[in-house]
Amino acid sequence: MKKLAPKILLLLGMLLLQIGLAYAVITFLLPAHPPAAAKQEPQPEKKVAVEPKETTNTAASDTLKETAEEDVSPELLKNAAVLRMDDMIINPAQSGGSRYLLLSIIIYFKGKEAQEQLNLKEPAIYDSINGLIARHTAAWLSDPYNREILREKIKRAVKAETKGTEILKIYFTKFVMQ
């Protein structure tokens, strides 16, 4: 019996070690929400802002807008107003405060004259972006395919805060999910 006791203790120790490792893997390496949570995320808005002068098909105009945004000339960006929002920390929906997104954004607006208005509106824009992102789950935000959708939602929210100031380009300079 005395020879059996150390072996039992060794087996129990190994079992406890394996349980501890399994807990660590589940807690820290796997996503906080099961994949089904991503399916419960609200679908992206299908609304498209159409300017009154447009009479073309909305799908075609969306394609043109995306192409135009990608082809912003360096001269236009050089003469643009810039809003830099560094190190925003946002808690995603349904994370219970255990997850966060560290985000830095640079937004280019048409015309340097918009800079003063942007400086005044920066807190409202920050709050609008924070509220918008906090409505999404960590699983949705972690999906790289949703970045363009998020960029468009941010664009709409910022336009609402700045009374339609034209946005040339939005860059995510830091996007870290923890």
C-alpha positions as MATLAB code, in Angstrom:
seq = 'MKKLAPKILLLLGMLLLQIGLAYAVITFLLPAHPPAAAKQEPQPEKKVAVEPKETTNTAASDTLKETAEEDVSPELLKNAAVLRMDDMIINPAQSGGSRYLLLSIIIYFKGKEAQEQLNLKEPAIYDSINGLIARHTAAWLSDPYNREILREKIKRAVKAETKGTEILKIYFTKFVMQ';
ca = [
       0.000    0.000    0.000;
       2.874    2.365    0.788;
       4.308    1.902   -2.712;
       0.915    2.607   -4.283;
       0.364    5.986   -2.504;
       3.100    7.934   -4.389;
       1.783    6.612   -7.708;
      -1.769    7.712   -6.869;
      -0.534   11.140   -5.826;
       1.426   11.429   -9.061;
      -1.626   10.476  -11.132;
      -3.839   12.927   -9.244;
      -1.251   15.672   -9.765;
      -1.108   14.969  -13.494;
      -4.917   14.976  -13.681;
      -5.097   18.341  -11.905;
      -2.412   19.732  -14.217;
      -4.368   18.617  -17.290;
      -7.578   20.150  -15.943;
      -5.714   23.406  -15.295;
      -4.264   23.437  -18.806;
      -7.666   22.709  -20.344;
      -9.181   25.585  -18.356;
      -6.400   27.933  -19.502;
      -6.894   26.979  -23.160;
     -10.652   27.424  -22.957;
     -10.413   30.725  -21.096;
      -7.605   32.471  -22.924;
      -7.202   30.973  -26.377;
     -10.741   30.324  -27.541;
     -13.115   33.191  -28.430;
     -15.289   34.502  -25.620;
     -18.471   33.711  -27.552;
     -19.388   30.563  -29.436;
     -19.618   30.858  -33.229;
     -23.405   30.974  -32.913;
     -23.035   34.424  -31.314;
     -21.661   35.767  -34.579;
     -24.856   34.655  -36.307;
     -26.940   36.544  -33.758;
     -25.198   39.821  -34.598;
     -27.497   42.309  -36.326;
     -27.053   42.234  -40.051;
     -25.378   45.235  -41.679;
     -27.728   48.006  -42.610;
     -28.891   47.814  -46.202;
     -29.730   51.515  -46.422;
     -27.743   53.460  -48.959;
     -27.447   57.220  -48.782;
     -28.497   58.429  -52.218;
     -27.845   61.989  -53.205;
     -30.825   63.696  -54.904;
     -28.950   64.265  -58.168;
     -28.292   60.540  -58.648;
     -30.618   58.711  -60.987;
     -28.575   55.560  -61.515;
     -28.977   52.112  -60.068;
     -27.996   52.125  -56.366;
     -25.832   48.998  -56.694;
     -23.865   50.651  -59.496;
     -23.552   53.892  -57.533;
     -22.259   51.967  -54.478;
     -19.559   50.408  -56.635;
     -18.638   53.818  -58.009;
     -18.471   55.353  -54.533;
     -16.191   52.572  -53.284;
     -13.934   52.915  -56.324;
     -13.838   56.684  -55.959;
     -12.918   56.400  -52.280;
     -10.013   54.083  -53.070;
      -8.710   56.414  -55.765;
      -8.278   59.551  -53.624;
      -5.342   61.487  -55.004;
      -2.405   62.446  -52.773;
      -2.978   66.132  -53.646;
      -6.557   65.912  -52.375;
      -5.382   64.279  -49.143;
      -2.655   66.910  -48.799;
      -5.305   69.648  -48.804;
      -7.665   67.757  -46.508;
      -8.708   68.358  -42.923;
      -7.566   65.507  -40.689;
      -9.168   64.090  -37.572;
      -6.906   61.716  -35.648;
      -8.430   59.576  -32.910;
      -5.714   57.588  -31.186;
      -6.027   54.686  -28.781;
      -9.782   54.492  -28.347;
     -10.613   51.645  -25.941;
     -14.043   50.137  -26.544;
     -15.797   47.234  -24.812;
     -17.688   45.126  -27.374;
     -21.272   44.030  -26.791;
     -21.892   40.909  -24.706;
     -18.291   40.846  -23.444;
     -19.098   41.744  -19.865;
     -16.023   43.961  -19.793;
     -13.686   41.002  -20.316;
     -12.792   41.963  -23.917;
     -11.830   45.256  -25.475;
     -10.888   46.783  -28.795;
      -7.964   49.202  -29.001;
      -8.619   51.354  -32.049;
      -6.922   54.308  -33.732;
      -8.593   56.020  -36.672;
      -7.545   58.741  -39.079;
     -10.321   60.426  -41.064;
      -9.614   62.746  -43.996;
     -12.247   65.374  -44.821;
     -12.457   67.432  -48.000;
     -11.031   70.932  -47.584;
      -8.800   72.407  -44.883;
     -11.586   74.809  -43.872;
     -13.392   71.924  -42.140;
     -10.570   71.559  -39.578;
     -11.982   74.055  -37.064;
     -15.427   72.428  -37.148;
     -13.806   69.011  -36.655;
     -11.858   70.193  -33.628;
     -15.095   71.435  -32.052;
     -17.010   68.261  -32.927;
     -14.277   65.774  -31.947;
     -15.869   64.725  -28.610;
     -19.245   64.131  -30.295;
     -17.602   62.154  -33.112;
     -15.604   60.103  -30.600;
     -18.774   59.332  -28.624;
     -20.676   58.412  -31.792;
     -17.951   56.007  -32.966;
     -17.605   54.496  -29.482;
     -21.352   53.867  -29.246;
     -21.472   52.404  -32.746;
     -18.648   49.937  -32.167;
     -19.836   48.980  -28.669;
     -23.044   47.590  -30.217;
     -21.072   44.838  -31.993;
     -19.764   41.635  -30.445;
     -16.074   40.774  -30.207;
     -16.617   37.919  -32.689;
     -18.122   40.300  -35.257;
     -15.386   42.899  -34.749;
     -12.660   40.244  -35.020;
     -13.816   39.182  -38.476;
     -11.638   41.042  -41.022;
     -14.428   40.917  -43.600;
     -16.533   43.205  -41.403;
     -13.958   46.027  -41.429;
     -15.378   47.596  -44.594;
     -18.894   47.408  -43.178;
     -17.636   49.039  -39.987;
     -15.837   51.724  -42.018;
     -19.085   52.573  -43.832;
     -21.039   52.709  -40.563;
     -18.405   55.018  -39.081;
     -18.609   57.163  -42.199;
     -22.379   57.558  -41.796;
     -22.104   58.312  -38.076;
     -19.394   60.939  -38.617;
     -21.339   62.560  -41.463;
     -24.349   62.854  -39.149;
     -22.214   64.586  -36.499;
     -20.493   66.942  -38.959;
     -23.627   67.831  -40.909;
     -22.562   66.038  -44.079;
     -18.945   67.179  -44.377;
     -17.467   65.101  -47.181;
     -15.221   62.289  -45.988;
     -12.410   61.359  -48.344;
     -10.882   58.390  -46.555;
     -11.010   56.493  -43.257;
      -7.997   54.534  -42.076;
      -7.788   52.101  -39.164;
      -4.209   52.664  -38.034;
      -4.597   50.405  -34.979;
      -7.150   47.611  -34.571;
      -6.278   45.311  -31.661;
      -8.810   42.957  -30.085;
      -7.960   41.688  -26.614;
];
